[in-house]
Amino acid sequence: MAQESKLVQLIKQQINVEREHIKHLRELRKKVGIAAARLLLLEMRLDSEKHAAILAEMIEILKEVHPEKFLWEHELEEYVDETLLRREFEEHVKKESGVLAQLKEELKHTKDEGLKLLFQNIEEDEKKHHRLTQTLVNNLYKID
């Protein structure tokens, strides 16, 4: 129990750090006049908001997880239609592939270095989302 409590404390500290980043980035963005810099600061702020939300949800889920189980072993008490879920993941993968193809095309045609950087960041996020989706599919549908 002490370990769990310490983990939750660390997560709460990280949430506070992310919230400070959010506040700082929001203020910093107001002071910057260059469009590309403002967009990158927005991206960074949104990432910190996402991190804070994930960490907060992590605390909620850890309250439900049995201490001897890993998160992949723990099932939340909700009905899930596995066939429907698999179709949704497959559809998501198709959409991501389309987005990646479009981003690659946009990257070929833009000469603006600021836009290129933003498109590359989005492309990296989409690739990461694709890897995460594959991880979900691989772990949700293991054949025992």
Secondary structure, 3 states (H helix, E strand, C coil): CHHHHHHHHHHHHHHHHHHHHHHHHHHHHHHCCCHHHHHHHHHHHHHHHHHHHHHHHHHHHHHHCCCCCCHHHCCCCCCCCHHHHHHHHHHHHHHHHHHHHHHHHHHHHCCCHHHHHHHHHHHHHHHHHHHHHHHHHHHHCCCC
